[in-house]
């Protein structure tokens, strides 16, 4: 008799939290199927990325997003879990800063936002702050043969304000910004 209660309770909890609750969450997610699927971004008839999943851009002609601790692998999201005082963390941040300064001549250390040196908690952050995008304008403009003012204006046009005007920070979707850049005629 003492054995039956725990077995029944375990079975009930398994059904409730192993099947019913995940099923409820899945059903709720189907109310917004685009978001549940990561919001695919389609360009020229093919999926080129996802709105809510960051990806790696390495060419000088593109804006680069936040670094990723998981190399932008959506199947293995995660952070480095190193504290800001950990020597390994500091070495990685310094290496990223040195690389960024080399790729973006004329930018000083003080101008580089921390978000460009540290990975996000998921390792897949698709957005930058406006400052994180604007600090890259000169490099992108030079690589594309565009006027820096035109590229900066595009960053401003692609900047989304806080949700409902006050929830969260302003942000720029890196993939959407790069697609808008590709749509610009060259030499302007």
MARFIBA-877368 format. One record per atom (N, C-alpha, C, O, CB): residue in one letter; x, y, z. Coordinates in steps of 0.001 Angstrom, whole numbers, plus 500000, padded with zeros to 6 digits. Glycine has a CB too. Layout:
N
aXYZ...
This chain:
188
x500823498804500000x500000500000500000x500864501255500000x500560502212499288x499065500001501204x501954501265500802x502827502430500837x503569502614499521x504020503717499211x503818502309501978x503698501551498754x504391501605497484x503507502195496385x504015502841495469x504862500219497089x502197501983496463x501272502383495418x501123503904495313x501076504437494204x499925501755495667x501048504599496424x500865506063496394x501990506787495654x501706507601494775x500771506602497814x503250506521495977x504313507217495239x504323506891493752x504634507757492935x505655506871495829x503991505669493392x503954505293491974x502833506050491272x503036506584490181x503761503759491810x501655506101491883x500540506842491291x500843508344491196x500548508977490182x499266506617492113x501426508902492246x501791510316492228x502835510595491151x502739511598490443x502318510749493602x503816509731491023x504840509899489983x504215509838488596x504548510635487719x505933508822490118x503306508883488404x502617508775487114x501784510004486802x501781510490485671x501731507548487096x501072510510487814x500265511713487630x501132512926487287x500814513695486380x499448511995488890x502230513080488026x503130514199487755x503779514075486376x503983515080485696x504208514281488835x504102512859485965x504654512639484637x503654513053483568x504012513743482613x505050511174484455x502419512639483723x501388513011482753x501173514530482728x501053515138481664x500065512293483081x501127515119483913x500862516552484014x502016517394483470x501814518243482601x500592516928485459x503224517157483984x504358518006483618x505178517471482450x505967518213481866x505251518180484801x505009516212482103x505741515649480984x504982515724479682x505589515747478611x506090514238481270x503633515764479757x502841515761478537x501824516902478477x501787517634477489x502129514447478405x501010517064479502x499945518065479458x500509519488479408x500101520273478552x499029517911480672x501421519830480290x501973521191480322x502757521511479043x502517522565478454x502883521366481549x503680520655478584x504351520959477311x503368521048476149x503545521873475253x505402519901477008x502336520208476155x501320520282475099x500569521600475122x500260522165474073x500336519135475234x500277522090476317x499610523380476457x500502524509475933x500030525400475227x499234523632477931x501775524471476276x502717525478475798x502834525413474281x502848526452473621x504097525285476451x502919524215473720x502983524048472274x501731524621471610x501827525339470614x503150522562471912x500561524305472159x499306524806471593x499260526333471649x498821526975470694x498096524209472344x499706526910472747x499742528375472868x500688528976471836x500390530020471256x500175528793474290x501825528327471603x502798528828470629x502224528818469216x502643529611468373x504079527991470679x501277527934468952x500698527867467617x499795529069467319x499430529301466166x499910526575467461x499436529829468351x498653531042468139x499484532107467435x498940532987466767x498123531579469472x500788532027467585x501711532940466904x502738532087466163x503900532030466567x502412533929467923x502321531421465080x503204530453464432x504510531065463912x505540530390463901x502475529797463294x504485532316463486x505716532916462974x506762533018464075x507924532669463864x505435534303462380x506358533492465241x507301533614466355x507726532250466874x508879532065467262x506686534429467486x506805531296466884x507137529961467383x508178529289466497x508937528444466972x505878529092467464x508226529651465220x509189529071464277x510451529919464169x511294529657463311x508552528917462897x510596530932465026x511793531775464988x511682532936464033x512649533678463861x512977530958464618x510557533118463418x510307534187462453x511309534162461306x512234534975461269x510352535537463146x511129533232460370x512040533164459230x512049534479458446x511009535112458263x511649532003458308x513222534873457992x513384536062457158x513640535563455741x514593534823455496x514560536998457674x512781535976454809x512873535526453424x513364536676452555x512838537787452620x511505534999452917x514371536398451748x514882537364450779x515080536639449461x515681535565449422x516217538024451268x514587537210448404x514686536633447066x514149535203447024x514708534335446355x516133536658446592x513064534979447743x512381533698447712x512988532586448544x512541531442448461x512305533252446348x514002532898449348x514582531840450184x514808532354451599x514985533552451816x515911531328449580x514799531445452543x515031531802453939x516517532098454107x517364531259453799x514565530658454911x516830533311454603x518231533714454779x518626533790456249x519790534034456568x518475535061454114x517682533587457127x517956533634458558x516657533728459322x515574533521458774x518872534817458908x516783534045460606x515628534140461475x515713535420462286x516787535806462746x515528532914462396x514588536064462454x514553537355463133x515033537275464574x515654538217465067x513158537911463098x514763536187465248x515083536073466673x516313535213466963x516571534862468114x513905535506467403x517069534876465917x518272534067466100x519421534768465380x519389534941464162x518070532600465561x520432535168466143x521581535854465562x522396534933464680x522364533711464827x522459536428466652x523126535540463762x524015534766462919x525320535522462712x525416536717462991x523351534453461572x526304534814462226x527650535353462105x527818536099460779x527534535562459708x528688534227462222x528276537328460872x528646538121459704x530109538494459880x530461539147460863x527729539403459542x530966538097458954x532394538346459107x532958539308458072x534036539864458281x533137537055459034x532265539516456975x532787540388455920x532663541848456341x531714542231457026x532038540145454587x533632542655455924x533682544068456298x532468544842455805x532123545871456386x534941544703455755x531831544384454776x530685545095454200x529385544884454977x528348545448454627x530485544657452773x529444544080456021x528257543811456831x528464544246458278x529579544223458801x527903542324456778x527370544641458905x527393544902460340x527528543562461047x526937542566460630x526105545671460811x528297543546462099x528490542332462870x527687542431464161x527620543493464779x529992542096463168x527083541327464559x526298541294465789x527167540990466990x528395541041466922x525187540269465683x526514540675468075x527236540310469300x528003539015469093x527577538153468325x526262540168470490x529128538877469775x529834537600469724x528951536494470310x528023536761471074x531181537686470490x529255535271469944x528478534137470431x529385533130471125x530424532748470586x527719533466469277x528997532706472306x529758531692473038x529562530307472429x530319529386472735x529346531679474512x528550530149471568x528258528852470957x528402528903469438x527861528052468732x526848528397471331x529128529894468938x529352530082467504x528030530086466723x527948529506465640x530277528980466965x527011530729467265x525711530922466642x525001529616466327x524231529554465368x525866531720465389x525241528579467104x524601527289466925x523302527288467729x523330527192468956x525545526122467366x522170527394467042x520878527484467719x520511526201468454x519649526220469332x519798527821466720x521148525097468110x520864523840468798x521619523734470122x521335522851470931x521222522662467902x522577524631470343x523399524545471554x523532525913472205x524645526370472466x524791523974471228x522408526569472467x522471527904473031x523123527888474399x523049526900475130x521084528507473120x523767529001474734x524374529099476056x525425530180476122x525885530697475104x524977527784476449x525787530500477316x526794531524477561x528086530851478013x528132529639478222x526302532552478621x529128531657478159x530409531104478589x530414530795480085x531197529961480541x531539532074478254x529552531455480848x529448531296482295x530714531708483045x530933531281484178x529120529869482620x531536532524482422x532717533049483095x532370534393483710x531659535195483105x533914533180482112x532868534638484903x532579535908485570x533414537013484938x534437536728484315x532861535813487094x533002538263485084x533748539380484499x535155539551485062x535963540279484485x532987540645484704x535459538893486175x536804538992486739x537666537774486404x538836537719486784x536721539159488246x537099536807485699x537834535612485327x538904535972484293x538589536642483310x536874534527484776x540146535554484481x541213535885483531x540917535409482102x541275536091481142x542518535279484001x540277534264481956x539942533771480615x538922534689479945x539032534982478755x539393532329480688x537936535139480708x536935536068480177x537595537376479751x537317537899478672x535837536341481225x538460537890480599x539151539144480301x540035539007479061x540122539939478261x539995539585481502x540684537867478896x541533537639477724x540697537595476444x541090538153475420x542327536330477884x539541536928476509x538661536852475338x538125538243474990x538112538623473819x537488535870475597x537685538999475990x537169540350475749x538257541251475166x537983542043474264x536620540959477055x539474541140475666x540585541952475146x540889541574473696x541115542448472859x541852541769476023x540895540285473403x541145539837472026x540057540345471088x540347540769469969x541222538298471961x538794540303471543x537695540821470709x537838542322470502x537588542825469406x536326540506471351x538237543040471545x538439544486471430x539561544794470452x539411545664469594x538750545102472802x540674544098470570x541797544325469660x541404544048468212x541755544814467314x542985543448470055x540682542963467986x540215542622466634x539262543688466113x539364544107464960x539522541243466627x538332544130466965x537369545149466541x538084546447466165x537768547057465143x536338545413467657x539035546865466979x539769548105466705x540594547985465425x540735548963464690x540684548459467888x541130546819465154x541884546590463925x540970546662462705x541353547217461675x542591545230463977x539774546107462813x538820546098461704x538122547446461514x537589547724460440x537784545019461929x538123548280462554x537413549556462520x538377550695462853x538286551272463937x536219549546463508x539296551030461947x540266552090462236x539556553411462521x538525553728461927x541248552259461061x540132554158463438x539540555439463815x538614555347465013x538249556370465593x538789556007462658x538228554136465392x537375553933466561x538292553765467772x539280553034467716x536424552680466378x537958554443468855x538752554315470078x538147553255470988x536990552867470821x538843555669470816x538932552792471945x538458551798472907x537192552269473621x536261551493473837x539551551492473930x537175553533473977x536042554078474732x534750554088473908x533660554125474479x536364555495475202x534855554056472590x533668554094471730x533036552720471514x531915552632471013x534029554693470393x533729551659471880x533235550308471610x532306549867472741x532745549720473881x534417549308471451x531023549655472430x530096549197473470x530461547793473958x530963546970473193x528651549211472941x530207547539475216x530524546230475818x529821545091475095x530340543975475064x530133546216477297x528665545340474520x527924544284473839x528694543699472657x528440542562472259x526590544816473363x529629544459472093x530420543941470984x531621543119471455x532350542550470643x530895545086470115x531816543063472754x532942542322473327x532501541113474128x533311540230474409x533763543227474202x531236541058474499x530722539988475351x529563539270474670x528739539895474002x530275540550476711x529508537970474841x528417537187474270x527161537358475112x527236537606476315x528804535697474172x526027537226474478x524769537313475207x524545536025475999x525277535050475830x523587537574474238x523545536028476848x523246534859477665x522886533635476842x523217532514477228x522129535171478607x522215533828475719x521856532699474866x522928532401473835x522989531294473302x520542532968474172x523768533377473553x524758533221472493x524175533444471117x524864533256470115x525374531858472560x522898533848471049x522207533994469769x521489535333469622x520552535440468831x521215532878469599x521904536345470358x521222537637470334x521240538220468922x522317538442468369x521880538618471331x520065538475468322x520028538969466946x520120540488466827x520199541012465716x518772538504466288x520112541196467938x520032542654467916x521274543305468501x522033542700469258x518810543119468672x521447544562468120x522457545441468702x521764546692469190x520655547008468760x523578545785467678x522411547395470077x521936548735470426x522280549642469251x523156549303468456x522582549260471779x521611550788469123x522002551722468065x523481552093468140x524128552238467103x521154552981468143x524025552249469344x525448552578469494x526330551452468959x527373551716468360x525784552853470970x525924550208469168x526683549066468672x526708549002467159x527676548516466574x526112547789469219x525657549486466518x525632549537465051x526362550776464538x527132550695463581x524180549527464534x526122551913465170x526712553159464677x528236553159464736x528876553807463908x526181554324465473x528831552453465689x530287552424465794x530904551657464609x532110551748464379x530715551779467136x530100550917463873x530584550150462725x530330550848461388x530732550340460341x529932548791462713x529675551996461413x529263552683460188x530432552984459260x530336552723458061x528554553968460535x531518553520459772x532641553914458912x533199552716458144x533477552818456950x533754554562459751x533364551577458831x533895550374458167x532966549890457068x533410549603455957x534117549253459186x531685549800457371x530707549303456406x530607550263455214x530567549828454062x529321549124457078x530567551557455497x530474552551454417x531693552464453508x531556552494452285x530343553979454997x532870552358454087x534106552269453300x534101551000452440x534459551057451264x535348552282454233x533705549870453004x533711548601452279x532689548583451142x532869547867450156x533433547456453238x531628549359451275x530574549375450253x530657550573449307x529904550656448336x529226549366450920x531572551494449592x531672552682448751x530489553618448924x530074554287447978x531791552280447305x529947553665450130x528807554515450438x529248555658451346x530267555563452031x527675553698451099x528484556715451344x528738557820452267x528373557371453683x527315556775453887x527928559096451857x529236557651454660x528925557258456044x527582557816456525x526877557156457289x530034557730456978x527227559016456085x525942559598456503x524770558755455997x523754558627456680x525811561049455985x524914558181454800x523842557342454241x523693556051455053x522578555607455324x524132557008452750x524815555461455434x524780554223456222x524239554516457621x523453553734458157x526196553582456310x524653555633458214x524146556011459539x522640556251459486x521916555881460410x524870557275460061x522170556868458407x520727557100458255x519978555773458146x518865555636458655x520443557975457010x520596554798457481x519970553485457377x519888552810458741x518891552161459059x520743552601456397x520935552964459545x520912552420460917x519755553055461687x518997552357462359x522277552681461655x519623554359461590x518533555053462294x517174554562461806x516257554371462605x518645556581462097x517041554356460490x515767553884459928x515442552464460386x514270552108460510x515811553938458396x516463551654460636x516262550268461056x516164550114462576x515962549005463072x517391549410460534x516306551209463315x516254551157464775x514808551088465251x513979551924464891x516961552380465388x514525550090466055x513196549940466652x513252550476468074x514181550173468824x512722548443466632x512274551260468436x512223551817469782x511782550782470792x511469549649470427x511293553010469825x511753551155472052x511283550232473097x509849549785472827x509050550530472260x511374550897474485x509539548573473234x508192548044473073x507219548902473868x507485549212475030x508117546564473525x506115549287473280x505106550159473885x505684551524474278x505080552253475064x504502549483475110x506835551857473737x507442553155473992x508269553249475256x508947554253475473x506396554166474047x508230552203476114x508993552312477353x509544550981477876x510295550989478851x508135552928478401x509208549864477282x509662548567477764x510882548117476953x510777547863475753x508521547516477674x512021548022477607x513245547571476951x513949548695476224x513434549809476132x512940546457475985x515130548400475706x515919549417475013x515599549465473523x514971548556472979x517404549156475213x516039550534472877x515984550597471414x516968549563470881x517990549292471511x516321552047470875x516663548988469722x517540547956469169x517485547944467649x516551548456467032x517159546582469717x518517547340467066x518627547213465618x518813545736465301x519729545100465821x519813548076465047x517953545189464457x518108543800464011x519252543732463006x519183544353461946x516781543253463381x520293542990463329x521495542954462482x521182542347461114x521618542888460098x522618542147463171x520449541255461062x520114540636459777x519288541583458913x519561541738457723x519348539322459998x518277542218459509x517443543127458745x518253544328458246x518056544790457122x516261543596459594x519152544825459077x520007545944458678x520901545542457507x521047546308456554x520867546421459868x521495544364457564x522356543916456472x521576543666455190x522084543920454098x523092542658456874x520352543173455310x519521542996454114x519154544360453518x519121544512452296x518235542193454455x518881545344454368x518598546703453868x519820547284453177x519692547986452174x518154547630455021x520994546999453701x522244547439453044x522379546808451662x522724547488450696x523476547076453913x522111545521451571x522210544837450276x521227545393449257x521474545322448053x521972543346450452x520120545944449728x519110546505448828x519467547903448320x518862548392447366x517776546554449530x520450548545448956x520866549891448532x521653549820447237x522429548888447024x521709550575449625x521452550816446363x522315550895445192x523724551303445616x523873552090446550x521746551894444158x524746550796444963x526145551096445327x526509552529444974x525931553140444076x527107550128444619x527486553044445710x528073554345445402x527270555543445830x527484556635445304x528302554438443976x526364555389446752x525572556543447187x525983556988448562x525425557948449093x524089556219447173
